[in-house]
Every structure is written in C-alpha cells, then in structure tokens.
C-alpha cells in the first residue's frame, strides 16, 4: 500500500519528471507533524507503513525512511542518510552531540549525481531556509512570529550571480536550493 499511495500522490500532483515526483512525495510528507516523541509501532508492524497510514507524525528518521521507500517504490533511486545536522544556523562554533543526529535523503539524478533532499518539515524550514511555502498549495507566507506577510518580489540575478551558480552546479554532490531543483 506504500507503493499505491506513492503512485497516487504522484498522479494527483501531475508530476512527470523525476524531480517533480520527488517534490510531490516531499510535499505530501510536509503535511505530517514533526515531533520527537511517537507511539510505539505494534509488534510485526512495518515502520514506514505505520508512519504513513497511522502515526502521521515523527522525527527525521521517520520522514527520511518514508521518502526513501516511497521513491524506491516508484523506481526512483534513493538512499537514506544518517549523520549530524546543525542545531543553529551557520557562523557559530558548535558542539556535535547525540541531539544533533539527523536523517535525510539523497536521490540520484543522471548527470548530477546524488542530490540531497530534506523531507523533515521542521529542519527544512528552520535550518536550511527551505520555506514550507514553496510546497504549500496556498502559498501563504508567514514570518518568524507566525504573522502572515505579503509575498516578496522575485530578486533579479545579475551576471555575477549567474556565473557563480553555474560554477556551483558543476559540483556533483551538493545541496540544491528549491529554485535550482525546479530548474533541473
């Protein structure tokens, strides 16, 4: 039923390219709640199945495992990655400890290599500046205080920015911004 749900999500979204399909699956997961405490999976229960159909909330391990399995079920090469993530935005020395553990997903794109995806809504928004508004249907924009704000005007790129992005895209294993992912 995980495969059926994944196929249904993709079909409903109208996704055609591999990137659109991955984003459709992530968009679905972004509707789930990020929590650190979950119920115990019943004996004999499947971890991903229980998360997708019963629990519908969890921490990074749940989101990364679900996206990995969902991608694989529809023929998209994906791998589960576990490591450490920052607990504050860059620019500060940080101690790495157990509560810095995190899981994410890498998806293989021919010509690009393994591309990192952040399926956990809390981490995507708080630590990687990936706005959940990029994935929400209503595109309502909220500030850090939870107040609705007008949608910003798109920034114009100058030639220097374009050259820098072209140079960055030559790197095989890099984290792409939502805009870069949309352009693939």
TIRO-2110 file (N, C-alpha, C; in Angstrom, 1 decimal):
// TIRO-2110
0.8, -1.2, 0.0, N, 1, A
0.0, 0.0, 0.0, CA, 1, A
0.9, 1.3, 0.0, C, 1, A
2.1, 1.2, 0.4, N, 2, A
3.0, 2.3, 0.3, CA, 2, A
3.3, 2.7, -1.2, C, 2, A
3.4, 1.6, -2.0, N, 3, A
3.6, 1.9, -3.4, CA, 3, A
2.4, 2.5, -4.0, C, 3, A
1.2, 2.0, -3.7, N, 4, A
0.0, 2.5, -4.2, CA, 4, A
-0.2, 4.0, -3.8, C, 4, A
0.1, 4.3, -2.5, N, 5, A
0.0, 5.7, -2.0, CA, 5, A
0.9, 6.6, -2.8, C, 5, A
2.2, 6.1, -3.0, N, 6, A
3.2, 6.9, -3.7, CA, 6, A
2.8, 7.2, -5.1, C, 6, A
2.3, 6.2, -5.8, N, 7, A
1.8, 6.4, -7.2, CA, 7, A
0.6, 7.3, -7.2, C, 7, A
-0.3, 7.2, -6.2, N, 8, A
-1.5, 8.1, -6.2, CA, 8, A
-1.0, 9.6, -6.0, C, 8, A
-0.1, 9.8, -5.1, N, 9, A
0.4, 11.2, -4.8, CA, 9, A
1.0, 11.8, -6.1, C, 9, A
1.8, 11.0, -6.8, N, 10, A
2.4, 11.5, -8.0, CA, 10, A
1.4, 11.8, -9.1, C, 10, A
0.5, 10.8, -9.2, N, 11, A
-0.6, 11.0, -10.3, CA, 11, A
-1.4, 12.2, -10.0, C, 11, A
-1.8, 12.4, -8.7, N, 12, A
-2.7, 13.5, -8.3, CA, 12, A
-1.9, 14.9, -8.5, C, 12, A
-0.6, 14.9, -8.3, N, 13, A
0.1, 16.1, -8.4, CA, 13, A
0.4, 16.5, -9.9, C, 13, A
0.3, 15.5, -10.8, N, 14, A
0.6, 15.8, -12.2, CA, 14, A
2.1, 15.7, -12.5, C, 14, A
2.8, 15.3, -11.6, N, 15, A
4.3, 15.2, -11.7, CA, 15, A
4.7, 14.3, -12.9, C, 15, A
5.6, 14.8, -13.7, N, 16, A
6.1, 14.0, -14.8, CA, 16, A
7.6, 13.7, -14.7, C, 16, A
8.4, 14.7, -14.3, N, 17, A
9.8, 14.4, -14.3, CA, 17, A
10.2, 13.8, -12.9, C, 17, A
11.4, 13.3, -12.9, N, 18, A
11.8, 12.6, -11.6, CA, 18, A
11.8, 13.7, -10.5, C, 18, A
12.3, 14.9, -10.8, N, 19, A
12.3, 15.9, -9.7, CA, 19, A
10.9, 16.3, -9.3, C, 19, A
10.0, 16.4, -10.2, N, 20, A
8.6, 16.7, -9.8, CA, 20, A
8.0, 15.6, -9.0, C, 20, A
8.4, 14.4, -9.3, N, 21, A
7.9, 13.3, -8.5, CA, 21, A
8.4, 13.3, -7.1, C, 21, A
9.7, 13.5, -6.9, N, 22, A
10.3, 13.6, -5.6, CA, 22, A
9.7, 14.8, -4.8, C, 22, A
9.5, 15.9, -5.4, N, 23, A
8.9, 17.1, -4.8, CA, 23, A
7.5, 16.8, -4.4, C, 23, A
6.7, 16.1, -5.2, N, 24, A
5.4, 15.7, -4.9, CA, 24, A
5.3, 14.8, -3.6, C, 24, A
6.2, 13.9, -3.5, N, 25, A
6.3, 13.0, -2.4, CA, 25, A
6.7, 13.8, -1.1, C, 25, A
7.7, 14.7, -1.3, N, 26, A
8.1, 15.5, -0.1, CA, 26, A
6.9, 16.5, 0.3, C, 26, A
6.2, 17.0, -0.7, N, 27, A
5.1, 17.9, -0.3, CA, 27, A
4.1, 17.1, 0.5, C, 27, A
3.8, 15.9, 0.2, N, 28, A
2.9, 15.1, 0.9, CA, 28, A
3.4, 14.9, 2.4, C, 28, A
4.7, 14.6, 2.5, N, 29, A
5.3, 14.4, 3.8, CA, 29, A
5.3, 15.7, 4.7, C, 29, A
5.4, 16.8, 4.0, N, 30, A
5.4, 18.1, 4.7, CA, 30, A
4.1, 18.4, 5.4, C, 30, A
3.0, 17.6, 5.0, N, 31, A
1.8, 17.8, 5.7, CA, 31, A
1.7, 17.0, 7.0, C, 31, A
2.7, 16.2, 7.3, N, 32, A
2.8, 15.5, 8.6, CA, 32, A
3.4, 16.3, 9.6, C, 32, A
3.2, 15.9, 10.9, N, 33, A
3.8, 16.7, 12.0, CA, 33, A
5.1, 16.2, 12.4, C, 33, A
6.0, 17.2, 12.7, N, 34, A
7.4, 16.8, 13.2, CA, 34, A
7.4, 16.8, 14.7, C, 34, A
7.6, 15.7, 15.3, N, 35, A
7.6, 15.5, 16.8, CA, 35, A
8.8, 14.7, 17.2, C, 35, A
9.2, 14.8, 18.4, N, 36, A
10.4, 14.0, 18.9, CA, 36, A
9.9, 12.7, 19.6, C, 36, A
8.6, 12.7, 20.0, N, 37, A
8.1, 11.6, 20.7, CA, 37, A
6.9, 11.0, 19.9, C, 37, A
7.0, 9.7, 19.7, N, 38, A
6.0, 9.0, 18.9, CA, 38, A
5.5, 7.7, 19.7, C, 38, A
4.4, 7.2, 19.2, N, 39, A
3.9, 6.0, 19.7, CA, 39, A
4.7, 4.8, 19.3, C, 39, A
4.7, 3.7, 20.0, N, 40, A
5.4, 2.5, 19.6, CA, 40, A
4.7, 1.8, 18.5, C, 40, A
5.5, 1.4, 17.5, N, 41, A
5.0, 0.6, 16.4, CA, 41, A
4.5, -0.8, 16.9, C, 41, A
3.3, -1.2, 16.6, N, 42, A
2.9, -2.5, 17.0, CA, 42, A
3.8, -3.6, 16.6, C, 42, A
3.9, -4.7, 17.4, N, 43, A
4.8, -5.8, 17.0, CA, 43, A
4.4, -6.3, 15.6, C, 43, A
5.4, -6.5, 14.8, N, 44, A
5.2, -7.0, 13.5, CA, 44, A
4.9, -6.0, 12.5, C, 44, A
4.7, -4.7, 13.0, N, 45, A
4.3, -3.6, 12.1, CA, 45, A
5.5, -3.1, 11.2, C, 45, A
5.2, -2.6, 10.1, N, 46, A
6.2, -2.0, 9.2, CA, 46, A
6.4, -0.6, 9.6, C, 46, A
7.6, -0.1, 9.8, N, 47, A
8.0, 1.2, 10.2, CA, 47, A
7.4, 2.3, 9.3, C, 47, A
7.7, 2.2, 8.0, N, 48, A
7.2, 3.2, 7.0, CA, 48, A
5.7, 3.2, 6.9, C, 48, A
5.1, 2.0, 6.8, N, 49, A
3.7, 1.8, 6.6, CA, 49, A
3.0, 2.4, 7.8, C, 49, A
3.4, 2.2, 9.0, N, 50, A
2.8, 2.7, 10.2, CA, 50, A
2.9, 4.2, 10.3, C, 50, A
4.0, 4.8, 9.9, N, 51, A
4.2, 6.2, 9.8, CA, 51, A
3.2, 6.8, 8.8, C, 51, A
3.1, 6.3, 7.6, N, 52, A
2.3, 6.9, 6.6, CA, 52, A
0.8, 6.8, 6.8, C, 52, A
0.4, 5.6, 7.4, N, 53, A
-1.0, 5.4, 7.5, CA, 53, A
-1.6, 5.5, 8.9, C, 53, A
-0.8, 5.5, 9.9, N, 54, A
-1.4, 5.5, 11.2, CA, 54, A
-0.8, 6.7, 12.0, C, 54, A
0.5, 6.7, 12.3, N, 55, A
1.1, 7.7, 13.1, CA, 55, A
1.0, 9.1, 12.5, C, 55, A
1.4, 9.3, 11.3, N, 56, A
1.4, 10.6, 10.6, CA, 56, A
2.2, 11.7, 11.3, C, 56, A
3.1, 11.3, 12.1, N, 57, A
4.0, 12.3, 12.8, CA, 57, A
5.3, 11.5, 13.2, C, 57, A
6.3, 12.2, 13.3, N, 58, A
7.6, 11.6, 13.7, CA, 58, A
8.7, 12.6, 13.6, C, 58, A
9.9, 12.1, 13.8, N, 59, A
11.1, 12.9, 13.6, CA, 59, A
11.9, 12.5, 12.4, C, 59, A
13.1, 13.0, 12.2, N, 60, A
13.8, 12.9, 10.9, CA, 60, A
13.9, 11.5, 10.4, C, 60, A
14.1, 10.5, 11.2, N, 61, A
14.2, 9.1, 10.8, CA, 61, A
13.0, 8.7, 10.1, C, 61, A
11.8, 9.1, 10.6, N, 62, A
10.5, 8.7, 10.0, CA, 62, A
10.4, 9.3, 8.6, C, 62, A
10.6, 10.6, 8.5, N, 63, A
10.5, 11.3, 7.2, CA, 63, A
11.5, 10.8, 6.2, C, 63, A
12.7, 10.6, 6.6, N, 64, A
13.8, 10.2, 5.6, CA, 64, A
13.5, 8.7, 5.2, C, 64, A
13.1, 7.9, 6.1, N, 65, A
12.8, 6.5, 5.7, CA, 65, A
11.6, 6.4, 4.8, C, 65, A
10.6, 7.2, 5.1, N, 66, A
9.4, 7.2, 4.3, CA, 66, A
9.7, 7.7, 2.9, C, 66, A
10.4, 8.8, 2.7, N, 67, A
10.7, 9.3, 1.4, CA, 67, A
11.6, 8.4, 0.6, C, 67, A
12.6, 7.8, 1.3, N, 68, A
13.5, 6.8, 0.6, CA, 68, A
12.6, 5.6, 0.0, C, 68, A
11.8, 5.0, 0.9, N, 69, A
11.0, 3.9, 0.4, CA, 69, A
10.0, 4.3, -0.6, C, 69, A
9.4, 5.5, -0.5, N, 70, A
8.4, 5.9, -1.5, CA, 70, A
9.0, 6.1, -2.8, C, 70, A
10.2, 6.8, -2.8, N, 71, A
10.9, 7.0, -4.1, CA, 71, A
11.3, 5.6, -4.7, C, 71, A
11.8, 4.7, -3.9, N, 72, A
12.2, 3.4, -4.5, CA, 72, A
11.0, 2.7, -5.0, C, 72, A
9.9, 2.8, -4.4, N, 73, A
8.7, 2.1, -4.8, CA, 73, A
8.2, 2.5, -6.2, C, 73, A
8.5, 3.7, -6.6, N, 74, A
8.1, 4.2, -7.9, CA, 74, A
9.3, 4.3, -8.9, C, 74, A
10.4, 3.6, -8.5, N, 75, A
11.5, 3.4, -9.4, CA, 75, A
12.5, 4.6, -9.4, C, 75, A
12.5, 5.4, -8.4, N, 76, A
13.5, 6.5, -8.3, CA, 76, A
14.6, 6.0, -7.3, C, 76, A
15.9, 6.1, -7.8, N, 77, A
17.0, 5.6, -6.9, CA, 77, A
17.1, 6.6, -5.8, C, 77, A
17.0, 6.1, -4.6, N, 78, A
17.1, 7.0, -3.4, CA, 78, A
17.9, 6.2, -2.3, C, 78, A
18.6, 7.0, -1.4, N, 79, A
19.2, 6.4, -0.3, CA, 79, A
19.0, 7.2, 1.0, C, 79, A
18.9, 6.5, 2.1, N, 80, A
18.7, 7.0, 3.4, CA, 80, A
20.0, 7.4, 3.9, C, 80, A
20.1, 8.6, 4.5, N, 81, A
21.4, 9.1, 5.0, CA, 81, A
21.2, 9.5, 6.5, C, 81, A
22.1, 9.1, 7.3, N, 82, A
22.0, 9.5, 8.7, CA, 82, A
23.4, 10.1, 9.1, C, 82, A
23.3, 11.2, 9.8, N, 83, A
24.5, 11.9, 10.2, CA, 83, A
24.2, 12.9, 11.3, C, 83, A
24.8, 14.0, 11.2, N, 84, A
24.6, 15.1, 12.2, CA, 84, A
24.3, 16.4, 11.4, C, 84, A
23.4, 17.1, 12.0, N, 85, A
22.9, 18.4, 11.4, CA, 85, A
23.1, 19.5, 12.4, C, 85, A
23.3, 20.7, 11.9, N, 86, A
23.4, 21.9, 12.8, CA, 86, A
22.1, 22.1, 13.6, C, 86, A
22.3, 22.5, 14.8, N, 87, A
21.1, 22.9, 15.6, CA, 87, A
20.9, 24.4, 15.7, C, 87, A
21.8, 25.1, 15.0, N, 88, A
21.6, 26.6, 14.8, CA, 88, A
22.2, 26.9, 13.5, C, 88, A
21.8, 28.1, 13.0, N, 89, A
22.3, 28.5, 11.6, CA, 89, A
23.8, 28.7, 11.7, C, 89, A
24.4, 28.6, 10.5, N, 90, A
25.9, 28.7, 10.4, CA, 90, A
26.5, 30.0, 11.0, C, 90, A
27.8, 30.0, 11.1, N, 91, A
28.5, 31.1, 11.6, CA, 91, A
28.9, 31.0, 13.0, C, 91, A
28.6, 29.9, 13.7, N, 92, A
28.9, 29.8, 15.1, CA, 92, A
29.6, 28.4, 15.3, C, 92, A
30.6, 28.4, 16.2, N, 93, A
31.2, 27.1, 16.6, CA, 93, A
30.1, 26.3, 17.3, C, 93, A
30.1, 25.0, 17.0, N, 94, A
29.0, 24.2, 17.6, CA, 94, A
29.6, 22.9, 18.1, C, 94, A
29.1, 22.4, 19.2, N, 95, A
29.4, 21.1, 19.7, CA, 95, A
28.5, 20.1, 19.0, C, 95, A
29.0, 19.0, 18.6, N, 96, A
28.2, 18.0, 17.9, CA, 96, A
28.0, 16.9, 19.0, C, 96, A
26.7, 16.5, 19.3, N, 97, A
26.4, 15.5, 20.2, CA, 97, A
25.2, 14.7, 19.8, C, 97, A
24.7, 13.8, 20.6, N, 98, A
23.6, 12.9, 20.1, CA, 98, A
22.4, 13.7, 19.7, C, 98, A
22.1, 14.8, 20.3, N, 99, A
20.9, 15.5, 19.9, CA, 99, A
21.0, 16.2, 18.6, C, 99, A
22.2, 16.2, 18.0, N, 100, A
22.5, 16.7, 16.6, CA, 100, A
22.3, 15.7, 15.5, C, 100, A
21.9, 14.4, 15.9, N, 101, A
21.7, 13.4, 14.9, CA, 101, A
20.5, 13.7, 14.1, C, 101, A
20.7, 13.4, 12.8, N, 102, A
19.6, 13.7, 11.8, CA, 102, A
19.6, 12.8, 10.7, C, 102, A
18.5, 12.6, 10.0, N, 103, A
18.4, 11.8, 8.8, CA, 103, A
17.9, 12.6, 7.6, C, 103, A
18.3, 12.3, 6.4, N, 104, A
17.8, 12.9, 5.2, CA, 104, A
17.9, 12.0, 4.1, C, 104, A
17.6, 12.4, 2.9, N, 105, A
17.6, 11.5, 1.7, CA, 105, A
18.4, 12.1, 0.6, C, 105, A
19.1, 11.2, -0.1, N, 106, A
19.8, 11.6, -1.4, CA, 106, A
19.1, 10.8, -2.5, C, 106, A
18.8, 11.5, -3.6, N, 107, A
18.2, 10.9, -4.8, CA, 107, A
19.2, 11.1, -6.0, C, 107, A
19.4, 10.0, -6.7, N, 108, A
20.3, 10.0, -7.8, CA, 108, A
19.7, 10.6, -9.1, C, 108, A
20.3, 11.6, -9.7, N, 109, A
19.9, 12.2, -10.9, CA, 109, A
21.0, 12.0, -11.9, C, 109, A
20.7, 11.4, -13.1, N, 110, A
21.7, 11.2, -14.1, CA, 110, A
22.2, 12.5, -14.5, C, 110, A
23.5, 12.6, -14.6, N, 111, A
24.2, 13.9, -15.0, CA, 111, A
24.5, 14.8, -13.8, C, 111, A
23.9, 14.5, -12.7, N, 112, A
24.1, 15.4, -11.5, CA, 112, A
24.6, 14.6, -10.3, C, 112, A
24.4, 13.3, -10.2, N, 113, A
24.8, 12.5, -9.1, CA, 113, A
23.8, 12.5, -8.0, C, 113, A
24.2, 12.3, -6.8, N, 114, A
23.3, 12.2, -5.6, CA, 114, A
23.0, 13.6, -5.2, C, 114, A
21.7, 13.9, -5.1, N, 115, A
21.2, 15.3, -4.7, CA, 115, A
20.5, 15.1, -3.4, C, 115, A
20.8, 16.0, -2.4, N, 116, A
20.3, 15.9, -1.1, CA, 116, A
18.9, 16.5, -1.0, C, 116, A
18.0, 15.8, -0.3, N, 117, A
16.6, 16.3, -0.1, CA, 117, A
16.3, 16.3, 1.4, C, 117, A
15.7, 17.3, 1.9, N, 118, A
15.3, 17.4, 3.3, CA, 118, A
13.8, 17.2, 3.5, C, 118, A
13.4, 15.9, 3.8, N, 119, A
12.0, 15.7, 3.9, CA, 119, A
11.3, 16.0, 5.2, C, 119, A
12.2, 16.4, 6.2, N, 120, A
11.6, 16.8, 7.6, CA, 120, A
11.2, 18.2, 7.6, C, 120, A
9.9, 18.5, 7.7, N, 121, A
9.5, 19.9, 7.6, CA, 121, A
10.2, 20.9, 8.6, C, 121, A
10.4, 20.4, 9.8, N, 122, A
11.0, 21.3, 10.8, CA, 122, A
12.4, 21.7, 10.4, C, 122, A
13.2, 20.7, 10.1, N, 123, A
14.6, 21.0, 9.7, CA, 123, A
14.7, 21.8, 8.4, C, 123, A
13.8, 21.5, 7.4, N, 124, A
13.8, 22.2, 6.2, CA, 124, A
13.6, 23.7, 6.4, C, 124, A
12.7, 24.0, 7.2, N, 125, A
12.3, 25.4, 7.4, CA, 125, A
13.2, 26.1, 8.4, C, 125, A
13.6, 25.5, 9.5, N, 126, A
14.4, 26.2, 10.5, CA, 126, A
15.8, 26.3, 10.2, C, 126, A
16.4, 25.3, 9.6, N, 127, A
17.9, 25.2, 9.5, CA, 127, A
18.4, 25.3, 8.1, C, 127, A
17.6, 25.1, 7.1, N, 128, A
18.1, 25.1, 5.7, CA, 128, A
17.4, 26.2, 4.9, C, 128, A
16.6, 27.0, 5.5, N, 129, A
15.9, 28.1, 4.8, CA, 129, A
15.1, 27.6, 3.6, C, 129, A
14.6, 26.4, 3.7, N, 130, A
13.7, 25.9, 2.7, CA, 130, A
12.3, 26.2, 3.2, C, 130, A
11.7, 27.2, 2.6, N, 131, A
10.4, 27.6, 3.1, CA, 131, A
9.3, 26.6, 2.8, C, 131, A
8.5, 26.2, 3.8, N, 132, A
7.4, 25.3, 3.5, CA, 132, A
6.4, 25.9, 2.6, C, 132, A
6.5, 27.2, 2.4, N, 133, A
5.6, 27.9, 1.5, CA, 133, A
5.9, 27.5, 0.0, C, 133, A
7.1, 27.0, -0.2, N, 134, A
7.5, 26.5, -1.6, CA, 134, A
6.7, 25.3, -1.9, C, 134, A
6.1, 24.6, -0.9, N, 135, A
5.5, 23.4, -1.1, CA, 135, A
4.0, 23.4, -0.7, C, 135, A
3.6, 24.5, 0.0, N, 136, A
2.1, 24.6, 0.3, CA, 136, A
1.3, 25.0, -0.9, C, 136, A
0.2, 24.5, -1.0, N, 137, A
-0.7, 24.9, -2.2, CA, 137, A
-1.1, 26.3, -2.1, C, 137, A
-1.4, 26.9, -0.9, N, 138, A
-2.0, 28.2, -0.8, CA, 138, A
-0.9, 29.3, -0.9, C, 138, A
0.4, 29.0, -0.8, N, 139, A
1.5, 29.9, -0.9, CA, 139, A
1.4, 31.1, 0.1, C, 139, A
0.7, 30.9, 1.2, N, 140, A
0.7, 31.9, 2.2, CA, 140, A
2.0, 32.0, 2.9, C, 140, A
2.5, 33.2, 3.0, N, 141, A
3.9, 33.5, 3.6, CA, 141, A
3.7, 33.9, 5.0, C, 141, A
4.5, 33.3, 5.9, N, 142, A
4.5, 33.7, 7.3, CA, 142, A
5.9, 34.1, 7.8, C, 142, A
6.0, 35.1, 8.6, N, 143, A
7.3, 35.5, 9.2, CA, 143, A
7.6, 34.6, 10.4, C, 143, A
8.7, 34.9, 11.1, N, 144, A
9.1, 34.0, 12.2, CA, 144, A
8.2, 34.1, 13.4, C, 144, A
7.4, 35.2, 13.5, N, 145, A
6.4, 35.3, 14.5, CA, 145, A
5.0, 34.7, 14.2, C, 145, A
5.0, 34.0, 13.0, N, 146, A
3.7, 33.4, 12.6, CA, 146, A
2.7, 34.3, 12.0, C, 146, A
3.1, 35.6, 11.7, N, 147, A
2.2, 36.5, 11.1, CA, 147, A
2.2, 36.4, 9.6, C, 147, A
1.1, 36.6, 9.0, N, 148, A
1.0, 36.5, 7.5, CA, 148, A
1.6, 37.8, 6.9, C, 148, A
2.5, 37.6, 5.9, N, 149, A
3.1, 38.8, 5.3, CA, 149, A
2.9, 38.7, 3.7, C, 149, A
3.1, 39.8, 3.0, N, 150, A
2.9, 39.8, 1.6, CA, 150, A
4.1, 39.0, 0.9, C, 150, A
3.8, 38.3, -0.2, N, 151, A
4.8, 37.6, -0.9, CA, 151, A
5.8, 38.5, -1.5, C, 151, A
7.1, 38.3, -1.3, N, 152, A
8.2, 39.2, -1.7, CA, 152, A
8.3, 39.2, -3.3, C, 152, A
8.8, 40.3, -3.8, N, 153, A
9.0, 40.4, -5.2, CA, 153, A
10.2, 39.5, -5.5, C, 153, A
10.2, 38.8, -6.7, N, 154, A
11.4, 37.9, -7.0, CA, 154, A
12.6, 38.8, -7.3, C, 154, A
13.8, 38.3, -6.8, N, 155, A
15.0, 39.0, -6.9, CA, 155, A
15.5, 38.8, -8.3, C, 155, A
16.1, 39.9, -8.9, N, 156, A
16.7, 39.8, -10.2, CA, 156, A
18.2, 39.4, -10.0, C, 156, A
18.6, 38.5, -10.9, N, 157, A
20.0, 38.0, -10.9, CA, 157, A
20.9, 38.8, -11.8, C, 157, A
22.1, 39.2, -11.3, N, 158, A
23.0, 39.8, -12.2, CA, 158, A
23.9, 38.8, -12.8, C, 158, A
24.8, 39.2, -13.7, N, 159, A
25.7, 38.2, -14.4, CA, 159, A
26.6, 37.5, -13.5, C, 159, A
27.1, 38.2, -12.4, N, 160, A
28.0, 37.6, -11.5, CA, 160, A
27.3, 36.5, -10.7, C, 160, A
26.0, 36.7, -10.3, N, 161, A
25.3, 35.6, -9.6, CA, 161, A
25.1, 34.4, -10.5, C, 161, A
24.8, 34.7, -11.8, N, 162, A
24.5, 33.6, -12.7, CA, 162, A
25.8, 32.8, -12.9, C, 162, A
27.0, 33.4, -13.0, N, 163, A
28.3, 32.7, -13.2, CA, 163, A
28.6, 31.9, -12.0, C, 163, A
28.3, 32.5, -10.8, N, 164, A
28.6, 31.7, -9.5, CA, 164, A
27.7, 30.5, -9.4, C, 164, A
26.4, 30.6, -9.8, N, 165, A
25.5, 29.4, -9.8, CA, 165, A
26.0, 28.4, -10.8, C, 165, A
26.4, 28.8, -12.0, N, 166, A
26.9, 27.8, -12.9, CA, 166, A
28.1, 27.0, -12.4, C, 166, A
29.0, 27.7, -11.7, N, 167, A
30.2, 27.1, -11.1, CA, 167, A
29.8, 26.1, -10.0, C, 167, A
28.8, 26.5, -9.2, N, 168, A
28.3, 25.7, -8.1, CA, 168, A
27.7, 24.4, -8.7, C, 168, A
27.0, 24.5, -9.8, N, 169, A
26.3, 23.4, -10.3, CA, 169, A
27.2, 22.3, -10.9, C, 169, A
28.5, 22.6, -11.0, N, 170, A
29.5, 21.7, -11.5, CA, 170, A
29.8, 20.6, -10.4, C, 170, A
29.5, 21.0, -9.2, N, 171, A
29.8, 20.0, -8.1, CA, 171, A
28.7, 18.9, -8.1, C, 171, A
29.2, 17.7, -8.0, N, 172, A
28.3, 16.5, -8.1, CA, 172, A
27.4, 16.4, -6.9, C, 172, A
27.9, 16.4, -5.7, N, 173, A
27.2, 16.1, -4.5, CA, 173, A
27.0, 17.4, -3.7, C, 173, A
26.0, 18.2, -4.1, N, 174, A
25.7, 19.4, -3.4, CA, 174, A
24.2, 19.5, -3.0, C, 174, A
23.9, 20.4, -2.1, N, 175, A
22.5, 20.6, -1.7, CA, 175, A
22.0, 21.7, -2.6, C, 175, A
20.9, 21.4, -3.3, N, 176, A
20.4, 22.4, -4.3, CA, 176, A
19.3, 23.2, -3.6, C, 176, A
19.1, 24.5, -3.9, N, 177, A
18.0, 25.3, -3.4, CA, 177, A
16.8, 24.8, -4.1, C, 177, A
15.6, 25.2, -3.6, N, 178, A
14.3, 24.8, -4.2, CA, 178, A
14.3, 25.4, -5.7, C, 178, A
14.8, 26.6, -5.9, N, 179, A
14.8, 27.2, -7.2, CA, 179, A
15.7, 26.3, -8.2, C, 179, A
16.9, 25.9, -7.7, N, 180, A
17.8, 25.1, -8.5, CA, 180, A
17.1, 23.7, -8.9, C, 180, A
16.4, 23.2, -7.9, N, 181, A
15.8, 21.9, -8.1, CA, 181, A
14.7, 22.0, -9.1, C, 181, A
13.9, 23.1, -9.1, N, 182, A
12.9, 23.3, -10.0, CA, 182, A
13.4, 23.5, -11.5, C, 182, A
14.7, 24.0, -11.6, N, 183, A
15.2, 24.2, -12.9, CA, 183, A
15.8, 23.0, -13.6, C, 183, A
16.0, 21.9, -12.8, N, 184, A
16.6, 20.7, -13.3, CA, 184, A
15.6, 20.0, -14.3, C, 184, A
END
